[in-house]
Amino acid sequence: MNARERIMMGAMDLFARDGIRSVTMDAIATELGVSKRSIYENFKDKTELLREGIIAGGEVHGKTLNEIVNNSPNVIDALYRIGKENHQVMQKINPRFFSDLKKHYPEILALVTRDYTAKSRKFMLKLFRQGAEEGVFEKNINMDIVASVWMQLVDLAQNTQENDVISDSWSVKEWHFHLFMPYLRGISTDKGRKLIDQYLESFEGVLKNK
């Protein structure tokens, strides 16, 4: 890891932990044990540092998801592992990060949202088509529509707290489980539903660990 990458990843860790607005360039320099001059030699300003950090983080996350798919015995297993990975990533991010991004850096939010949506839809379309080939999902379903609906569910899941959709009696894990599971079962074949049932105990175990 070179100096630019170290600064970028270290800054993103701070943004995720404390929110974006509260993290100054001085704080980044102190935390990483580098001079502010070193930071400005690599990044024009905090905005560029944030934008490049988010893009790089997205690329790393994308590679992780591809590795999960490549090492999973079937699509249902891959979806379970992907859900678990995404949940773990989100658990590490302070909600202030997203509110700061939306309020103070709308141009970056628009850029990364557009890029994320396009790449995620392409990724999920490939995964659903793979599932149809495996006999896990119904082959007579339009997978372009399936992938589009899935992305709408993802968008709903990411905006539930902000829009006060989640009841105080539900956990985020529980909400996500019941949001995605009925749709997944609905597009599955008998083979797919049997595989889902094999993972239900694990899913339910995750729900209990609130």
C-alpha positions as CSV (number, residue, x, y, z in Angstrom):
1,M,0.0,0.0,0.0
2,N,1.5,3.3,-1.1
3,A,1.2,6.7,0.8
4,R,-1.9,7.8,-1.2
5,E,-3.7,4.5,-0.6
6,R,-2.8,4.6,3.1
7,I,-4.1,8.2,3.5
8,M,-7.3,7.4,1.6
9,M,-8.2,4.2,3.4
10,G,-7.3,5.7,6.8
11,A,-9.4,8.8,6.2
12,M,-12.4,6.6,5.1
13,D,-12.1,4.7,8.4
14,L,-12.3,7.9,10.3
15,F,-15.3,9.2,8.1
16,A,-17.1,5.9,8.7
17,R,-16.4,6.0,12.5
18,D,-17.1,9.6,13.2
19,G,-19.0,11.0,10.3
20,I,-17.6,13.2,7.5
21,R,-18.1,16.7,8.8
22,S,-16.5,16.1,12.2
23,V,-13.2,14.8,10.7
24,T,-10.8,17.5,9.8
25,M,-7.6,17.2,7.7
26,D,-5.7,17.9,11.0
27,A,-7.5,14.9,12.6
28,I,-6.6,12.7,9.7
29,A,-2.9,13.7,9.8
30,T,-2.8,13.1,13.6
31,E,-4.5,9.8,13.4
32,L,-2.3,8.5,10.6
33,G,0.9,10.0,11.8
34,V,1.5,12.0,8.7
35,S,1.8,15.7,7.9
36,K,-1.0,17.7,6.4
37,R,1.5,18.5,3.6
38,S,1.7,14.8,2.8
39,I,-2.1,14.7,2.5
40,Y,-2.3,17.8,0.3
41,E,0.4,16.4,-1.9
42,N,-1.9,13.5,-2.7
43,F,-5.3,15.1,-2.5
44,K,-6.4,18.6,-3.5
45,D,-8.9,18.8,-0.6
46,K,-11.2,16.9,1.6
47,T,-13.8,16.5,-1.1
48,E,-11.4,14.8,-3.4
49,L,-10.2,12.6,-0.6
50,L,-13.7,11.6,0.2
51,R,-14.7,11.0,-3.5
52,E,-11.7,8.9,-4.3
53,G,-12.0,7.0,-1.0
54,I,-15.6,6.0,-1.7
55,I,-14.8,4.9,-5.3
56,A,-11.9,2.8,-4.1
57,G,-13.9,1.3,-1.3
58,G,-16.6,0.4,-3.7
59,E,-14.1,-1.4,-6.0
60,V,-12.8,-3.4,-3.0
61,H,-16.3,-4.3,-1.9
62,G,-17.1,-5.4,-5.5
63,K,-14.1,-7.7,-5.6
64,T,-15.2,-9.2,-2.2
65,L,-18.6,-9.9,-3.6
66,N,-17.3,-11.5,-6.7
67,E,-15.0,-13.7,-4.6
68,I,-18.0,-14.8,-2.5
69,V,-19.9,-15.8,-5.7
70,N,-16.9,-17.7,-7.1
71,N,-16.4,-19.6,-3.8
72,S,-20.1,-20.4,-3.2
73,P,-21.6,-23.8,-4.1
74,N,-24.8,-22.2,-5.3
75,V,-26.5,-18.9,-5.8
76,I,-28.6,-19.2,-2.6
77,D,-25.4,-19.7,-0.6
78,A,-23.9,-16.7,-2.4
79,L,-26.9,-14.5,-1.6
80,Y,-26.8,-15.5,2.1
81,R,-23.1,-14.7,2.3
82,I,-23.5,-11.4,0.4
83,G,-26.3,-10.3,2.8
84,K,-24.1,-11.1,5.7
85,E,-21.1,-9.3,4.3
86,N,-23.2,-6.2,3.5
87,H,-24.7,-6.2,7.0
88,Q,-21.2,-6.3,8.5
89,V,-20.0,-3.5,6.4
90,M,-23.0,-1.3,7.3
91,Q,-22.6,-2.0,11.0
92,K,-19.2,-0.3,10.9
93,I,-20.5,2.9,9.4
94,N,-21.8,5.7,11.6
95,P,-25.3,6.9,10.4
96,R,-23.8,10.4,10.4
97,F,-21.6,9.4,7.4
98,F,-24.7,9.1,5.2
99,S,-26.5,12.1,6.5
100,D,-23.3,14.2,6.0
101,L,-22.9,12.8,2.5
102,K,-26.4,13.7,1.6
103,K,-26.4,17.1,3.1
104,H,-22.9,18.4,2.4
105,Y,-21.7,16.4,-0.5
106,P,-24.7,15.9,-2.8
107,E,-22.6,15.8,-6.0
108,I,-20.5,12.9,-4.6
109,L,-23.6,11.1,-3.5
110,A,-25.2,11.4,-6.9
111,L,-22.0,10.2,-8.6
112,V,-21.5,7.2,-6.4
113,T,-25.2,6.3,-6.3
114,R,-25.4,6.3,-10.1
115,D,-22.3,4.2,-10.3
116,Y,-23.3,1.8,-7.5
117,T,-26.8,1.3,-8.9
118,A,-25.5,0.4,-12.4
119,K,-22.8,-2.0,-11.2
120,S,-25.0,-3.6,-8.6
121,R,-27.9,-4.2,-11.0
122,K,-25.4,-5.8,-13.5
123,F,-24.0,-7.9,-10.7
124,M,-27.4,-9.1,-9.5
125,L,-28.7,-9.7,-13.0
126,K,-25.7,-12.0,-13.6
127,L,-26.4,-13.8,-10.3
128,F,-30.1,-14.3,-11.0
129,R,-29.3,-15.7,-14.4
130,Q,-26.8,-18.0,-12.9
131,G,-29.5,-19.1,-10.5
132,A,-31.8,-19.9,-13.3
133,E,-29.1,-22.0,-15.0
134,E,-28.6,-23.9,-11.7
135,G,-32.3,-24.6,-11.6
136,V,-32.6,-22.5,-8.4
137,F,-34.7,-19.8,-9.9
138,E,-37.6,-20.1,-12.4
139,K,-36.3,-19.9,-16.0
140,N,-39.5,-18.4,-17.4
141,I,-39.1,-15.2,-15.4
142,N,-37.7,-12.0,-16.9
143,M,-34.5,-11.6,-15.0
144,D,-34.1,-8.0,-16.1
145,I,-37.3,-7.2,-14.2
146,V,-36.2,-9.4,-11.3
147,A,-32.9,-7.5,-11.0
148,S,-34.7,-4.1,-11.2
149,V,-37.2,-5.1,-8.5
150,W,-34.4,-6.4,-6.3
151,M,-32.6,-3.0,-6.6
152,Q,-35.8,-1.3,-5.5
153,L,-35.9,-3.5,-2.5
154,V,-32.3,-2.7,-1.7
155,D,-33.1,1.0,-2.0
156,L,-36.1,0.6,0.3
157,A,-33.9,-1.3,2.8
158,Q,-31.3,1.5,2.8
159,N,-33.8,4.2,3.4
160,T,-36.1,2.6,5.9
161,Q,-34.8,4.3,9.0
162,E,-34.7,7.8,7.4
163,N,-38.3,7.4,6.3
164,D,-39.5,5.9,9.6
165,V,-40.7,2.7,8.0
166,I,-39.3,0.4,10.6
167,S,-41.4,-0.1,13.7
168,D,-39.6,0.4,17.1
169,S,-40.4,-3.3,17.8
170,W,-38.4,-4.5,14.8
171,S,-34.7,-4.8,14.4
172,V,-33.0,-3.8,11.1
173,K,-32.0,-7.4,10.6
174,E,-35.5,-8.6,11.1
175,W,-36.8,-6.0,8.6
176,H,-34.3,-6.9,6.0
177,F,-35.0,-10.6,6.4
178,H,-38.7,-10.3,5.9
179,L,-38.2,-7.7,3.1
180,F,-36.0,-9.9,0.9
181,M,-37.0,-13.5,1.8
182,P,-40.6,-13.6,0.4
183,Y,-39.4,-12.2,-2.9
184,L,-36.5,-14.7,-3.1
185,R,-38.8,-17.6,-2.4
186,G,-41.3,-16.3,-4.9
187,I,-38.9,-16.5,-7.8
188,S,-37.4,-19.9,-6.7
189,T,-38.1,-23.4,-8.0
190,D,-38.7,-26.3,-5.6
191,K,-35.0,-26.9,-5.7
192,G,-34.3,-23.3,-4.7
193,R,-36.8,-23.3,-1.9
194,K,-35.3,-26.4,-0.5
195,L,-31.9,-24.7,-0.5
196,I,-33.4,-21.7,1.2
197,D,-35.0,-23.9,3.9
198,Q,-31.5,-25.3,4.6
199,Y,-30.3,-21.8,5.4
200,L,-33.3,-20.7,7.4
201,E,-31.7,-21.9,10.6
202,S,-28.7,-19.7,9.9
203,F,-30.9,-16.8,9.0
204,E,-33.0,-17.1,12.1
205,G,-29.8,-17.3,14.1
206,V,-28.7,-14.0,12.7
207,L,-32.1,-12.5,13.7
208,K,-31.7,-13.6,17.3
209,N,-28.4,-11.8,17.6
210,K,-29.9,-8.4,17.7
